[in-house]
Amino acid sequence: MLTAVVIINLLISAVCFYIAAKVWKIRRTIARFEIGIIAIERCSSNVLATSPDFFANRQQNARQLRLRYQQLELQLQQVQQLLGLLGWGRMLWRRRDRPLR
């Protein structure tokens, strides 16, 4: 009877030891995941902390680019008008030089 109790206790101890080893292994895996998640969180918070400045800078650059584009569009219209006037003047000059019949 005593031998049976000792064997049952040894089996229970072995099962508990096996479960404890598995729990310890799972705990280590979770700890590694936690370290990875903390590193990812740190990197993402650094990126997100600087992103408002980044986006504000990009918006300012886009605004300046739009203004410059509008200025260039105005200059293009003026050049087109000037070329139109030169073409019109050239046409009148040719008429003036043509002998009358």
C-alpha positions as CSV (number, residue, x, y, z in Angstrom):
1,M,0.0,0.0,0.0
2,L,2.8,2.4,0.9
3,T,4.5,1.6,-2.4
4,A,1.4,2.4,-4.3
5,V,1.0,5.8,-2.5
6,V,4.7,6.6,-3.2
7,I,4.4,5.7,-6.9
8,I,1.2,7.7,-7.3
9,N,2.9,10.7,-5.6
10,L,5.9,10.3,-7.9
11,L,3.6,10.2,-11.0
12,I,1.6,13.3,-9.7
13,S,5.0,15.1,-9.1
14,A,6.2,14.1,-12.6
15,V,3.0,15.4,-14.2
16,C,3.2,18.7,-12.2
17,F,6.9,19.1,-13.1
18,Y,6.0,18.5,-16.8
19,I,3.2,21.1,-16.5
20,A,5.5,23.6,-14.7
21,A,8.2,23.1,-17.4
22,K,5.6,23.8,-20.1
23,V,4.3,26.9,-18.3
24,W,7.8,28.2,-17.8
25,K,8.5,27.7,-21.6
26,I,5.3,29.5,-22.4
27,R,6.2,32.3,-20.0
28,R,9.6,32.8,-21.7
29,T,7.9,32.9,-25.2
30,I,5.4,35.5,-23.9
31,A,8.2,37.5,-22.4
32,R,10.0,37.5,-25.8
33,F,6.8,38.6,-27.5
34,E,6.4,41.3,-24.9
35,I,10.0,42.6,-25.6
36,G,9.2,42.7,-29.3
37,I,5.9,44.5,-28.8
38,I,7.6,47.0,-26.5
39,A,10.3,47.6,-29.2
40,I,7.6,48.0,-31.9
41,E,5.6,50.4,-29.7
42,R,8.7,52.5,-29.0
43,C,9.6,52.8,-32.7
44,S,6.0,53.6,-33.7
45,S,5.6,56.2,-31.0
46,N,8.9,57.8,-32.1
47,V,7.5,57.9,-35.7
48,L,4.1,59.1,-34.7
49,A,5.6,61.8,-32.4
50,T,7.5,63.3,-35.4
51,S,4.7,62.8,-37.9
52,P,2.8,66.0,-37.2
53,D,5.9,68.1,-37.9
54,F,6.5,66.0,-41.0
55,F,3.0,66.4,-42.3
56,A,2.9,70.1,-41.5
57,N,6.2,70.5,-43.4
58,R,4.8,68.6,-46.4
59,Q,1.6,70.7,-46.3
60,Q,3.7,73.9,-46.3
61,N,5.8,72.6,-49.2
62,A,2.6,71.7,-51.2
63,R,1.2,75.2,-50.5
64,Q,4.4,76.8,-51.8
65,L,4.4,74.6,-54.8
66,R,0.8,75.6,-55.6
67,L,1.6,79.3,-55.3
68,R,4.6,78.8,-57.6
69,Y,2.5,76.9,-60.1
70,Q,-0.1,79.7,-60.1
71,Q,2.7,82.3,-60.7
72,L,4.1,80.2,-63.6
73,E,0.6,79.8,-65.1
74,L,0.1,83.6,-65.0
75,Q,3.5,84.0,-66.7
76,L,2.6,81.5,-69.3
77,Q,-0.6,83.3,-70.1
78,Q,1.3,86.6,-70.5
79,V,3.8,85.0,-72.8
80,Q,1.0,83.4,-74.9
81,Q,-0.6,86.9,-75.1
82,L,2.7,88.4,-76.1
83,L,3.2,85.8,-78.8
84,G,-0.3,86.3,-80.0
85,L,0.3,90.0,-80.3
86,L,3.6,89.4,-82.1
87,G,1.9,87.1,-84.6
88,W,-0.9,89.6,-85.1
89,G,1.7,92.4,-85.6
90,R,3.7,90.2,-88.1
91,M,0.5,89.6,-90.0
92,L,-0.2,93.4,-90.2
93,W,3.4,94.0,-91.2
94,R,3.1,91.5,-94.1
95,R,-0.1,93.2,-95.3
96,R,1.7,96.5,-95.2
97,D,4.6,95.2,-97.3
98,R,2.4,93.6,-100.0
99,P,2.0,95.7,-103.1
100,L,-1.5,96.9,-103.9
101,R,-2.9,95.6,-107.2
